[in-house]
Amino acid sequence: MHDTFLNQNLFKSIVRLCDQHSIAKILVLTITVHTNSHICEQSIREYFADQNSMLIDDTSEILVHKKEITPLTSTIEQIDGEKIVLATP
């Protein structure tokens, strides 16, 4: 249950960071979660799909590292993505 809130907060933070840095599609996402967390690549993919987000697709690489960090927290280590390119007239 608590991982549901963590997944939700991760989603919000990732979307916000992508907006701030004009990332249209995530190529590589690396996060760290507590060793007892149920957050995994599949849960992240499912959450983004449930939210109808186009940031993550089948080609996105998602790496989830499990370490002894504060429970119910995560660290976004890396977001590598394709930038939004605006056409100029």
HELIX and SHEET records of a PDB file:
HELIX    1   1 HIS A    2  GLN A   20  1                                  19    
HELIX    2   2 GLU A   41  ASP A   50  1                                  10    
SHEET    1   A 3 GLU A  61  LYS A  67  0                                        
SHEET    2   A 3 ILE A  23  HIS A  34  1                                        
SHEET    3   A 3 SER A  74  LYS A  83 -1                                        
END                                                                             
